[in-house]
Amino acid sequence: MKEKVKANLIKAIACGNDVAMSGAINVLQAMGQELSGDSQLRVLQRFQDLAFRAQGIAETKSLFFPLAFDTSKISKLPTGAACFPFVHRQDINEKLVGVRSWARECKQDFADYLASREYRHTLYTVVLRILENHGTISSHPNRGPFFDSVVERYIYDPDVTFEILDLCEQDIFVREIIDRDMLEEPVEFGLTLLQLSVCRGDLLTVRTLLEENLGADTNAYGKTPNWTPLWLACLLGYHDIATILIQHGADITCQDSVQGITVLHLLSQFLSRDEVEGIGYQALAAGVDVNTGFVVGKEQQDGVTPLLASVLTFDFSGGEAARFLLDNGASPLYFTTSYSEAYNLPVSPLSLCILNIDKALIESILSTDFLSWPRVSRISSVRVAQAVGVQLMRTKTCFRAMLETGKNYNNLQSILRETVGWVESCIFYWKPDWSPLGFAYDIDRADMMKLLLKIDPGTSLDIEDAGASMNILAQCVIRHNFRCVKALVRHGADVLGSTRMKDDALSSVFGGDQVRRDEMQHILQGESRLSRIARDMPSILSFVLDHLESLPVEKRGGRSVKSILESWQVDNAGIFDTLVLEGGSEELVIAEALRVKYHLGHDRVQPFPPNCTTLMGALIVWSNAYGYGRLDQVRYLLSLRPKPKFFLPSGINLLQLALIITDGSEFRDIVLRARKCVDANGFNS
């Protein structure tokens, strides 16, 4: 099977579609499989496509806009980083998936691209597009190939850098800036010349503008929302430019005016630990709060901390930014809140790591001596973050997580074991009476359910959902969750348990007859879980019965499977009767197989109403009540041996019953069949 899957994934890579190719690579990686030589060549060729590279990088940078979750309207879904990778996002962004695959599978090619002129030009275009969305410019400026001056040529032609200008042009460039007083005046699209040179990644022009004869203001931000040159350098990951700006007095405590993003939020855009530390330590020394974005005393926080930002956005540093922040006091528990129409979900760095199955970062988090959430104990706050993480994980299927992240699913069990204390079942964030298993069955995460049961074999399976008054097995049955039902049955879930009839239900039948009510309460233990399986999931019944047969007799309460199948339920005389009374043609086939295998009776007196009708009589009543939909079942019973009894316990016979509840025409076929039984039953028509 694995080889077949691998072959299909390789075909997907060959098709050339971005999401198919990148997703297939990630799934193969999660399976622990390596690409063949031909597939590696196709992948490299695809990643070298200029449009793919430009669009992919643009998507990664655009995650910062907006970075914060939009809380202005609960019904408005978040955008930017806030919608990734949450349940609100309906479609996987193939470019982001592709960039992850590219960075992991073709490390050298990815590194070469980040050092290329092409990459810097892409980043410059991204900044212009974002400024356009902010309303700073109405369109991308383009004045054509002819300009009045060297400075204008530099401004409007992104291919022009200081290094391609000859010495004479460089001198003219400087004189024009001085003579026309252009140093601090924003150009047409809102950037100062220093900001512009930073966006281009043009180190020589930055140096020139900072020299004494020019002395550009390192903190001027033109018409942008406080995007100082240093802030832009950090956003774009230009460590060399950021370092020079700091040396010339740039304010490292800068932050944008829209979201409050500091340079610490942008550390993940640098490429190495050295670069991260080079900027990070200077920011901390200047007083930038490592947990900025979090306001102490607020019950919930809508800002995004630097650590959360490093997990939300594309991480060029390979986790080094997150580790640096953790080492310097960043709390993995400080959260922001994702708002939706259905619920408000607190999201922390720890919970996102669990969602993304990032085992290495989770281990770093749990080994760090971080600060606890204010006024909440450390253990309690960790437990909340863990619970939300597991809840987030349940929103993402196995395949989607493999498609997006390529994380090896061998990590899943160890992550669950390390991050969640299963000793306590009350860890769900807003429904403390739910079991962790409740997360799994809710949207068919049988894989997670199996792991939870393996991690803690003693987990109770009888915890009820307080709202539905059903245990986990019953919930899985009514949801038709076949895989979870099988997992629970194999683990030992009690399929024979029942819910006793409610007192008000008995009162409606027997009124004030307390003796009769007590008698029936003793007899009618309520609908068993096995009966519910027969009603809602009859196709899985044989699997459940085979499991029951494999158990020791004492595990079945000393009863045989036959006696279990013939145990009275709320309104019928056993599982066979349930299938015949309520099922269709497929259920009749299952019922007949059970009757033959276990020698089940087919003409038993039904318990409700008590002692007044047989299975055949009940079918005739049901046929009237449900539009004569039980005729096939009646014909089936009449075909069996011995023939069903013609007289009911109440004294009425079947023909009389049929004539009483109908005009007789619809039951002509039954009457004709029943007449064959007249002599045997001593009935005179």
C-alpha positions as CSV (number, residue, x, y, z in Angstrom):
1,M,0.0,0.0,0.0
2,K,2.8,2.4,0.9
3,E,4.5,1.8,-2.4
4,K,1.2,2.5,-4.3
5,V,0.7,5.7,-2.4
6,K,4.3,6.8,-3.1
7,A,3.8,6.0,-6.8
8,N,0.7,8.2,-6.9
9,L,2.5,11.0,-5.1
10,I,5.3,10.9,-7.6
11,K,2.8,11.2,-10.4
12,A,1.4,14.3,-8.7
13,I,4.8,15.8,-8.6
14,A,5.2,15.2,-12.3
15,C,1.9,17.0,-13.2
16,G,3.5,20.4,-12.6
17,N,0.7,21.9,-10.5
18,D,2.0,23.9,-7.6
19,V,-0.2,22.6,-4.9
20,A,0.0,19.0,-6.1
21,M,3.7,19.1,-6.4
22,S,4.4,20.8,-3.1
23,G,1.8,18.9,-1.2
24,A,3.1,15.5,-2.6
25,I,6.6,16.4,-1.5
26,N,5.4,17.2,2.0
27,V,3.4,14.0,2.3
28,L,6.3,11.9,1.1
29,Q,8.5,13.6,3.7
30,A,6.0,12.9,6.4
31,M,6.0,9.3,5.3
32,G,9.8,9.2,5.7
33,Q,10.2,8.6,1.9
34,E,12.9,10.3,-0.3
35,L,12.3,11.7,-3.7
36,S,13.8,9.8,-6.7
37,G,16.4,11.5,-8.9
38,D,13.9,12.3,-11.6
39,S,11.4,13.8,-9.1
40,Q,14.1,15.9,-7.5
41,L,15.0,17.3,-10.9
42,R,11.4,18.2,-11.6
43,V,11.0,19.8,-8.2
44,L,14.1,21.9,-8.7
45,Q,13.0,23.0,-12.1
46,R,9.6,24.0,-10.8
47,F,11.1,25.9,-7.9
48,Q,13.3,27.8,-10.4
49,D,10.2,29.2,-12.1
50,L,10.4,33.0,-11.8
51,A,6.7,33.5,-11.2
52,F,6.6,30.7,-8.6
53,R,9.5,32.3,-6.7
54,A,8.1,35.8,-6.8
55,Q,4.6,34.9,-5.8
56,G,5.7,32.6,-3.1
57,I,8.0,35.1,-1.4
58,A,5.4,37.8,-1.8
59,E,2.9,35.6,0.1
60,T,5.3,34.9,2.9
61,K,6.0,38.6,3.5
62,S,2.3,39.5,3.1
63,L,1.5,37.4,6.2
64,F,2.4,40.4,8.3
65,F,-0.4,42.6,6.8
66,P,-2.3,42.3,9.0
67,L,-0.5,40.2,11.5
68,A,-3.0,41.0,14.3
69,F,-6.4,39.3,14.4
70,D,-9.1,41.6,13.3
71,T,-11.5,42.0,16.2
72,S,-13.5,44.9,15.0
73,K,-16.3,42.6,13.8
74,I,-16.8,39.1,15.2
75,S,-18.4,38.0,11.9
76,K,-15.4,39.2,9.9
77,L,-12.9,36.5,9.3
78,P,-9.3,37.3,10.0
79,T,-6.8,37.8,7.1
80,G,-3.0,37.7,6.8
81,A,-1.2,35.6,9.3
82,A,-4.3,35.4,11.5
83,C,-6.0,33.1,9.1
84,F,-3.1,30.7,8.8
85,P,-3.2,27.9,9.7
86,F,-6.6,28.1,11.4
87,V,-9.9,26.4,10.5
88,H,-11.2,29.7,8.9
89,R,-8.8,29.1,6.0
90,Q,-10.7,27.0,3.5
91,D,-8.1,26.6,0.9
92,I,-4.4,25.8,1.3
93,N,-2.2,28.5,-0.1
94,E,-0.1,26.5,-2.5
95,K,2.6,29.2,-2.7
96,L,3.3,29.0,1.1
97,V,3.3,25.2,0.9
98,G,5.6,25.5,-2.0
99,V,8.1,27.8,-0.3
100,R,8.3,25.5,2.7
101,S,9.0,22.6,0.4
102,W,11.5,24.6,-1.6
103,A,13.4,25.7,1.5
104,R,13.5,22.2,2.9
105,E,14.1,20.1,-0.2
106,C,16.5,22.4,-2.1
107,K,18.4,24.2,0.7
108,Q,21.3,25.5,-1.4
109,D,19.0,26.7,-4.3
110,F,16.8,28.5,-1.8
111,A,19.8,30.1,-0.1
112,D,21.2,31.2,-3.5
113,Y,17.9,32.8,-4.3
114,L,17.8,34.8,-1.1
115,A,21.2,36.2,-2.0
116,S,20.1,37.1,-5.5
117,R,19.2,40.5,-7.1
118,E,15.9,38.9,-8.2
119,Y,14.9,38.3,-4.6
120,R,15.6,41.9,-3.6
121,H,13.6,43.1,-6.5
122,T,10.7,40.9,-5.4
123,L,10.8,42.3,-1.9
124,Y,10.7,45.9,-3.2
125,T,7.6,45.1,-5.3
126,V,6.0,43.6,-2.2
127,V,6.5,46.8,-0.3
128,L,5.0,48.9,-3.1
129,R,2.0,46.6,-3.3
130,I,1.4,46.9,0.5
131,L,1.7,50.7,0.4
132,E,-0.8,50.7,-2.5
133,N,-3.2,48.7,-0.3
134,H,-2.7,51.2,2.5
135,G,-3.6,54.0,0.1
136,T,-0.2,55.6,0.2
137,I,0.1,55.3,-3.6
138,S,-2.6,54.8,-6.2
139,S,-0.6,52.6,-8.5
140,H,2.9,51.3,-9.0
141,P,4.9,54.3,-10.3
142,N,6.5,53.9,-13.7
143,R,7.7,56.9,-15.7
144,G,9.3,54.9,-18.5
145,P,12.9,54.8,-19.6
146,F,13.7,58.5,-19.8
147,F,14.2,60.7,-16.7
148,D,15.3,64.2,-16.1
149,S,18.0,63.4,-13.5
150,V,20.1,60.6,-12.1
151,V,18.1,60.6,-8.9
152,E,14.8,60.2,-10.8
153,R,16.4,57.4,-12.8
154,Y,17.2,55.8,-9.5
155,I,13.8,56.3,-8.0
156,Y,11.7,55.0,-10.9
157,D,13.9,52.2,-12.3
158,P,14.3,49.4,-9.7
159,D,17.1,47.9,-11.7
160,V,19.3,50.9,-11.1
161,T,21.5,50.6,-8.0
162,F,24.4,52.8,-6.8
163,E,27.0,50.2,-7.8
164,I,26.0,50.3,-11.5
165,L,26.3,54.1,-11.7
166,D,29.8,55.3,-12.8
167,L,31.7,57.6,-10.6
168,C,30.5,60.7,-12.4
169,E,26.8,59.6,-12.0
170,Q,27.4,58.9,-8.4
171,D,28.7,62.5,-7.8
172,I,25.7,63.9,-9.7
173,F,23.4,61.7,-7.7
174,V,24.7,63.3,-4.4
175,R,24.7,66.9,-5.8
176,E,21.1,66.6,-7.0
177,I,19.9,65.4,-3.7
178,I,21.5,68.3,-1.9
179,D,20.6,71.0,-4.6
180,R,16.9,69.9,-4.8
181,D,16.6,69.2,-1.1
182,M,15.3,65.7,-1.7
183,L,16.9,63.9,1.2
184,E,13.9,63.8,3.5
185,E,11.1,64.6,1.1
186,P,9.1,61.5,0.3
187,V,9.1,60.5,-3.3
188,E,5.8,60.0,-5.3
189,F,5.0,56.7,-3.6
190,G,5.5,57.8,0.0
191,L,9.1,56.6,0.7
192,T,12.1,58.7,1.5
193,L,15.3,58.0,-0.5
194,L,16.7,56.1,2.5
195,Q,13.6,54.0,2.8
196,L,13.7,53.4,-0.9
197,S,17.3,52.2,-0.9
198,V,16.5,49.9,2.1
199,C,13.6,48.3,0.2
200,R,15.8,47.7,-2.8
201,G,18.4,46.1,-0.6
202,D,20.9,48.6,-2.0
203,L,23.7,48.7,0.7
204,L,25.9,51.1,-1.2
205,T,23.2,53.7,-1.6
206,V,22.3,53.3,2.1
207,R,25.9,54.0,3.0
208,T,26.1,57.0,0.7
209,L,22.9,58.6,2.1
210,L,24.2,58.1,5.7
211,E,27.5,59.8,5.0
212,E,28.3,63.1,6.7
213,N,27.7,65.3,3.6
214,L,24.2,64.0,3.4
215,G,23.4,62.6,6.8
216,A,19.9,61.1,6.1
217,D,17.5,60.9,9.0
218,T,17.5,57.2,10.0
219,N,14.1,57.5,11.6
220,A,12.2,59.4,8.9
221,Y,9.3,57.3,7.6
222,G,7.8,59.5,4.8
223,K,4.1,58.8,4.3
224,T,4.3,55.2,5.6
225,P,2.7,54.0,8.9
226,N,6.0,54.5,10.9
227,W,7.9,52.1,8.7
228,T,11.3,53.5,9.5
229,P,14.3,52.4,7.4
230,L,15.4,50.1,10.2
231,W,11.9,48.6,10.5
232,L,11.8,47.9,6.8
233,A,15.3,46.4,6.9
234,C,14.2,44.0,9.6
235,L,10.9,43.2,7.7
236,L,12.9,42.3,4.6
237,G,15.6,40.4,6.5
238,Y,18.5,42.7,5.5
239,H,20.8,42.2,8.5
240,D,23.7,44.1,7.0
241,I,21.6,47.2,6.3
242,A,19.9,47.0,9.7
243,T,23.3,46.9,11.4
244,I,24.6,50.0,9.5
245,L,21.4,51.9,10.4
246,I,21.7,51.1,14.1
247,Q,25.3,52.3,14.0
248,H,24.1,55.6,12.6
249,G,21.6,56.1,15.3
250,A,18.4,54.4,14.1
251,D,15.9,53.9,16.9
252,I,15.7,50.2,17.5
253,T,12.5,50.6,19.5
254,C,10.6,51.6,16.4
255,Q,7.3,50.0,15.6
256,D,4.6,50.5,13.0
257,S,1.6,52.7,13.9
258,V,-1.1,50.3,12.7
259,Q,-0.3,47.0,14.6
260,G,2.6,47.9,16.9
261,I,5.0,45.5,15.2
262,T,8.5,45.9,16.7
263,V,11.8,44.6,15.4
264,L,11.4,41.6,17.8
265,H,8.3,40.6,15.8
266,L,10.5,40.6,12.7
267,L,13.4,38.4,13.9
268,S,12.1,35.4,12.1
269,Q,12.9,37.2,8.8
270,F,16.6,36.9,9.4
271,L,18.5,33.9,8.2
272,S,20.7,32.7,11.1
273,R,21.1,32.6,14.8
274,D,23.9,35.2,14.6
275,E,21.7,37.6,12.7
276,V,18.8,37.1,15.1
277,E,21.0,37.7,18.1
278,G,22.7,40.7,16.5
279,I,19.5,42.6,16.3
280,G,17.6,40.9,19.1
281,Y,20.1,41.7,21.9
282,Q,20.3,45.3,20.9
283,A,16.5,45.6,20.9
284,L,16.3,44.0,24.4
285,A,19.0,46.3,25.7
286,A,17.1,49.3,24.4
287,G,14.1,48.3,26.4
288,V,11.9,46.6,23.8
289,D,9.6,44.2,25.7
290,V,10.1,40.6,24.7
291,N,6.4,40.1,25.4
292,T,5.2,43.3,23.8
293,G,1.7,43.1,22.4
294,F,0.5,41.7,25.7
295,V,-1.1,44.0,28.3
296,V,-1.0,42.7,31.9
297,G,-4.3,42.8,33.6
298,K,-6.5,42.3,30.5
299,E,-8.6,39.2,30.5
300,Q,-7.8,38.6,26.9
301,Q,-5.3,40.1,24.5
302,D,-5.7,40.9,20.9
303,G,-2.1,41.8,20.1
304,V,0.5,39.4,18.8
305,T,3.7,38.9,20.8
306,P,7.0,38.5,19.0
307,L,7.1,34.8,19.8
308,L,3.6,34.3,18.5
309,A,4.6,36.2,15.3
310,S,7.5,33.9,14.7
311,V,5.2,30.9,14.8
312,L,2.4,32.6,12.7
313,T,4.5,33.8,9.8
314,F,7.0,32.1,7.5
315,D,10.2,31.6,9.5
316,F,13.3,32.2,7.5
317,S,15.4,31.6,10.5
318,G,14.5,27.9,10.9
319,G,13.3,28.3,14.4
320,E,16.2,30.4,15.7
321,A,14.1,33.5,16.3
322,A,11.7,31.5,18.5
323,R,14.5,29.9,20.4
324,F,16.2,33.3,21.0
325,L,12.9,34.8,22.3
326,L,12.3,31.9,24.6
327,D,15.8,32.1,26.0
328,N,15.2,35.8,26.8
329,G,11.9,35.5,28.6
330,A,9.3,35.3,26.0
331,S,6.2,33.5,27.3
332,P,4.8,30.7,25.1
333,L,1.5,31.1,27.0
334,Y,0.6,34.7,26.2
335,F,-2.2,34.5,23.7
336,T,-4.2,36.4,21.2
337,T,-7.8,35.7,20.4
338,S,-9.2,34.5,17.1
339,Y,-12.7,35.6,16.7
340,S,-15.3,33.8,14.6
341,E,-19.1,33.5,14.4
342,A,-18.9,30.1,16.2
343,Y,-16.4,30.8,19.1
344,N,-13.6,32.9,20.4
345,L,-10.4,30.9,20.4
346,P,-7.3,31.9,22.5
347,V,-4.2,31.1,20.5
348,S,-0.7,30.9,22.0
349,P,2.8,29.9,20.6
350,L,2.6,26.6,22.5
351,S,-0.9,25.8,21.1
352,L,0.4,26.6,17.5
353,C,3.4,24.4,17.9
354,I,1.1,21.5,18.8
355,L,-1.1,22.2,15.8
356,N,2.0,22.3,13.5
357,I,3.5,19.2,15.1
358,D,6.7,21.0,15.7
359,K,8.3,18.6,18.1
360,A,11.7,20.4,18.3
361,L,10.1,23.8,19.2
362,I,7.7,22.2,21.7
363,E,10.6,20.6,23.5
364,S,12.4,24.0,23.6
365,I,9.2,25.7,25.0
366,L,8.7,23.1,27.7
367,S,12.3,23.2,28.8
368,T,12.3,27.0,29.1
369,D,11.8,28.7,32.5
370,F,9.2,31.1,31.1
371,L,7.0,33.5,33.1
372,S,3.5,32.3,34.0
373,W,0.3,34.0,32.9
374,P,-0.6,36.8,35.4
375,R,-2.7,35.7,38.4
376,V,-2.9,32.1,37.0
377,S,-0.6,29.3,38.2
378,R,2.1,28.1,35.9
379,I,0.6,24.6,35.8
380,S,-2.9,25.9,35.1
381,S,-1.7,28.2,32.3
382,V,0.3,25.5,30.6
383,R,-2.7,23.2,30.8
384,V,-4.9,25.7,29.1
385,A,-2.4,26.3,26.3
386,Q,-2.0,22.5,25.9
387,A,-5.8,22.0,25.7
388,V,-6.2,24.7,23.1
389,G,-3.4,23.2,21.1
390,V,-5.1,19.8,21.0
391,Q,-8.3,21.5,20.1
392,L,-6.6,23.3,17.2
393,M,-5.1,20.0,16.1
394,R,-8.5,18.5,15.8
395,T,-9.5,21.1,13.2
396,K,-6.8,19.8,10.9
397,T,-7.0,16.4,9.3
398,C,-3.9,14.2,9.1
399,F,-3.6,14.6,5.4
400,R,-3.9,18.4,5.4
401,A,-1.3,18.8,8.1
402,M,1.1,16.5,6.1
403,L,0.2,18.5,3.0
404,E,1.0,21.9,4.6
405,T,3.9,21.1,6.9
406,G,5.5,17.8,5.9
407,K,6.0,17.0,9.6
408,N,6.7,13.4,10.3
409,Y,3.6,11.9,11.9
410,N,5.8,9.7,14.1
411,N,6.0,12.9,16.2
412,L,2.3,13.0,16.9
413,Q,2.2,10.5,19.7
414,S,5.2,11.9,21.5
415,I,3.8,15.4,21.2
416,L,0.5,14.4,22.7
417,R,2.3,12.5,25.5
418,E,4.7,15.4,26.3
419,T,2.3,18.3,26.2
420,V,-0.9,17.0,27.7
421,G,-1.3,15.7,31.2
422,W,-3.9,13.0,30.5
423,V,-4.2,12.3,34.2
424,E,-6.9,15.0,34.4
425,S,-9.7,14.7,31.9
426,C,-10.9,18.3,32.5
427,I,-8.6,20.1,30.2
428,F,-10.9,21.4,27.5
429,Y,-10.8,25.1,27.5
430,W,-14.5,26.1,27.7
431,K,-16.2,22.7,28.3
432,P,-14.3,21.3,31.3
433,D,-16.6,18.3,31.6
434,W,-15.5,17.0,28.2
435,S,-12.9,14.3,27.8
436,P,-9.9,14.8,25.5
437,L,-11.3,11.9,23.4
438,G,-14.2,14.2,22.7
439,F,-11.9,16.4,20.6
440,A,-11.0,13.4,18.4
441,Y,-14.4,12.0,17.6
442,D,-15.9,15.5,17.0
443,I,-14.6,15.6,13.4
444,D,-13.5,12.1,12.8
445,R,-9.9,12.2,14.1
446,A,-9.7,8.4,14.7
447,D,-5.9,8.7,14.4
448,M,-5.8,11.0,17.4
449,M,-8.3,8.9,19.3
450,K,-6.1,5.8,18.9
451,L,-3.1,7.6,20.1
452,L,-4.9,8.9,23.1
453,L,-6.1,5.5,24.0
454,K,-2.6,4.1,23.5
455,I,-1.0,6.9,25.7
456,D,-3.4,6.3,28.5
457,P,-5.0,2.8,28.3
458,G,-6.9,3.5,31.4
459,T,-8.8,6.5,30.0
460,S,-12.5,6.3,30.9
461,L,-14.8,5.8,28.0
462,D,-17.9,6.4,30.0
463,I,-17.5,10.2,30.4
464,E,-20.7,11.8,29.1
465,D,-21.2,15.0,27.0
466,A,-23.1,17.1,29.5
467,G,-25.2,18.6,26.7
468,A,-26.3,15.4,25.0
469,S,-26.3,13.0,28.0
470,M,-24.5,10.5,25.9
471,N,-21.1,8.8,26.4
472,I,-18.4,8.9,23.7
473,L,-19.4,5.7,22.0
474,A,-23.0,6.7,21.7
475,Q,-21.9,10.1,20.3
476,C,-19.7,8.4,17.7
477,V,-22.6,6.1,16.7
478,I,-25.1,8.8,16.1
479,R,-22.5,10.7,14.1
480,H,-21.9,7.6,12.0
481,N,-18.2,7.8,12.8
482,F,-17.2,4.2,11.8
483,R,-13.5,4.5,12.4
484,C,-13.9,5.9,15.9
485,V,-16.5,3.3,16.8
486,K,-14.2,0.6,15.8
487,A,-11.3,2.1,17.8
488,L,-13.5,2.4,20.9
489,V,-14.8,-1.1,20.6
490,R,-11.4,-2.6,20.2
491,H,-10.3,-0.6,23.3
492,G,-13.0,-2.1,25.4
493,A,-15.9,0.3,25.2
494,D,-19.0,-1.1,26.8
495,V,-21.4,-1.8,23.9
496,L,-23.8,-3.6,26.3
497,G,-24.4,-0.7,28.6
498,S,-27.8,1.0,28.6
499,T,-29.7,4.0,29.8
500,R,-32.6,3.3,32.1
501,M,-36.0,4.6,31.0
502,K,-36.7,8.0,32.5
503,D,-39.3,8.2,35.2
504,D,-41.4,10.7,33.1
505,A,-41.4,8.3,30.1
506,L,-42.7,5.5,32.3
507,S,-45.3,7.8,33.9
508,S,-46.6,8.7,30.4
509,V,-47.3,5.0,29.8
510,F,-48.3,3.6,33.2
511,G,-49.6,6.8,34.9
512,G,-49.9,6.4,38.7
513,D,-49.5,2.6,38.6
514,Q,-46.3,2.6,40.7
515,V,-46.1,-1.2,40.9
516,R,-46.3,-1.5,37.1
517,R,-43.8,1.3,36.6
518,D,-41.3,-0.4,38.9
519,E,-41.9,-3.7,37.2
520,M,-41.2,-2.3,33.8
521,Q,-38.3,-0.3,35.0
522,H,-36.7,-3.5,36.1
523,I,-37.4,-5.2,32.8
524,L,-36.7,-2.3,30.4
525,Q,-33.2,-1.2,31.2
526,G,-33.4,1.2,28.3
527,E,-31.9,1.2,24.8
528,S,-28.5,-0.5,24.8
529,R,-25.6,0.9,22.9
530,L,-25.7,-2.3,20.8
531,S,-29.3,-1.5,19.9
532,R,-28.2,2.0,18.8
533,I,-25.5,0.6,16.7
534,A,-28.1,-1.7,15.0
535,R,-30.3,1.3,14.4
536,D,-27.7,3.8,13.2
537,M,-24.8,1.7,11.9
538,P,-26.1,-1.8,11.1
539,S,-23.2,-2.4,8.7
540,I,-20.8,-2.4,11.6
541,L,-22.9,-4.8,13.7
542,S,-21.1,-8.0,12.6
543,F,-17.7,-6.4,13.6
544,V,-19.1,-5.6,17.1
545,L,-20.6,-9.1,17.6
546,D,-17.4,-10.7,16.5
547,H,-15.6,-8.7,19.1
548,L,-18.2,-9.7,21.8
549,E,-17.6,-13.4,20.9
550,S,-13.9,-13.0,21.3
551,L,-14.4,-11.8,24.9
552,P,-14.4,-14.1,28.0
553,V,-17.9,-14.9,29.1
554,E,-17.5,-12.8,32.3
555,K,-16.8,-9.7,30.1
556,R,-20.3,-10.3,28.7
557,G,-22.0,-10.5,32.0
558,G,-22.1,-14.3,31.9
559,R,-24.4,-14.1,28.9
560,S,-24.2,-15.7,25.4
561,V,-24.3,-13.5,22.3
562,K,-27.7,-15.1,21.5
563,S,-29.1,-13.9,24.8
564,I,-27.6,-10.5,24.3
565,L,-29.3,-10.2,20.9
566,E,-32.6,-11.2,22.4
567,S,-32.5,-8.8,25.3
568,W,-35.6,-6.6,25.5
569,Q,-35.0,-3.0,24.6
570,V,-37.2,0.1,25.2
571,D,-39.8,-0.8,22.5
572,N,-38.8,-4.1,21.0
573,A,-37.7,-7.6,21.9
574,G,-34.1,-7.5,20.7
575,I,-31.6,-6.6,18.0
576,F,-33.3,-8.8,15.3
577,D,-36.6,-7.1,16.0
578,T,-34.9,-3.7,15.8
579,L,-33.5,-4.4,12.4
580,V,-36.8,-5.8,11.0
581,L,-38.9,-3.1,12.5
582,E,-36.8,-0.1,11.6
583,G,-34.5,-1.1,8.7
584,G,-34.8,-1.4,5.0
585,S,-33.8,-4.2,2.6
586,E,-30.1,-4.1,3.6
587,E,-31.1,-4.4,7.2
588,L,-33.3,-7.4,6.4
589,V,-30.2,-9.2,4.9
590,I,-28.3,-8.5,8.2
591,A,-31.2,-9.6,10.3
592,E,-31.6,-12.9,8.4
593,A,-27.8,-13.6,8.8
594,L,-28.1,-13.0,12.5
595,R,-31.2,-15.2,12.8
596,V,-29.6,-18.1,11.1
597,K,-26.2,-17.8,12.9
598,Y,-27.6,-17.4,16.4
599,H,-31.0,-19.2,16.0
600,L,-32.9,-16.2,16.9
601,G,-36.7,-16.2,17.3
602,H,-38.7,-14.2,14.8
603,D,-42.1,-14.2,16.4
604,R,-41.5,-12.9,19.9
605,V,-43.8,-10.8,22.0
606,Q,-42.9,-7.2,22.1
607,P,-42.4,-5.4,25.4
608,F,-43.9,-2.1,24.5
609,P,-46.9,-1.8,24.7
610,P,-46.5,-4.7,27.1
611,N,-47.6,-8.1,26.2
612,C,-50.1,-7.1,23.5
613,T,-48.5,-7.8,20.1
614,T,-45.8,-9.8,18.4
615,L,-43.2,-8.7,15.9
616,M,-45.7,-9.3,13.0
617,G,-48.4,-7.3,14.8
618,A,-46.0,-4.4,15.4
619,L,-45.0,-4.3,11.8
620,I,-48.6,-4.0,10.7
621,V,-49.1,-1.1,13.1
622,W,-45.9,0.5,11.8
623,S,-47.0,0.0,8.2
624,N,-50.1,2.1,8.9
625,A,-48.2,4.7,10.8
626,Y,-45.4,5.1,8.2
627,G,-47.3,4.9,5.0
628,Y,-47.2,1.1,4.6
629,G,-43.5,1.0,4.3
630,R,-43.1,-2.3,6.1
631,L,-44.8,-4.7,3.6
632,D,-41.4,-6.2,2.6
633,Q,-40.7,-7.0,6.2
634,V,-44.1,-8.6,6.7
635,R,-43.6,-10.7,3.6
636,Y,-40.2,-11.7,4.9
637,L,-41.6,-12.9,8.3
638,L,-44.4,-14.8,6.5
639,S,-41.8,-16.7,4.5
640,L,-40.0,-18.0,7.6
641,R,-40.5,-21.3,9.4
642,P,-42.3,-21.8,11.7
643,K,-45.0,-19.4,10.5
644,P,-45.7,-16.4,12.8
645,K,-48.6,-16.9,15.2
646,F,-51.9,-15.7,13.8
647,F,-53.3,-14.6,17.2
648,L,-51.7,-11.8,19.2
649,P,-51.3,-11.9,23.0
650,S,-54.1,-9.3,23.2
651,G,-56.5,-11.7,21.6
652,I,-56.9,-10.0,18.2
653,N,-55.7,-11.8,15.1
654,L,-53.5,-10.3,12.4
655,L,-56.2,-10.1,9.7
656,Q,-58.5,-8.2,12.1
657,L,-55.6,-5.8,13.0
658,A,-54.9,-5.2,9.3
659,L,-58.6,-4.5,8.5
660,I,-59.0,-2.3,11.5
661,I,-56.1,0.1,10.7
662,T,-56.7,0.1,6.9
663,D,-59.4,-0.2,4.3
664,G,-58.0,-3.6,3.5
665,S,-56.9,-2.9,-0.1
666,E,-53.2,-2.2,0.7
667,F,-53.0,-5.5,2.6
668,R,-54.5,-7.8,0.0
669,D,-51.2,-9.4,-0.7
670,I,-50.6,-10.0,3.0
671,V,-54.1,-11.4,3.5
672,L,-53.6,-13.8,0.6
673,R,-50.3,-15.0,2.1
674,A,-51.9,-15.2,5.6
675,R,-54.8,-17.3,4.4
676,K,-52.3,-20.1,3.7
677,C,-51.8,-20.2,7.5
678,V,-55.6,-20.5,8.2
679,D,-55.8,-24.3,8.7
680,A,-52.6,-24.4,10.7
681,N,-54.0,-21.8,13.1
682,G,-57.6,-23.1,13.2
683,F,-59.0,-19.8,11.9
684,N,-62.2,-19.7,9.9
685,S,-62.3,-16.8,7.4
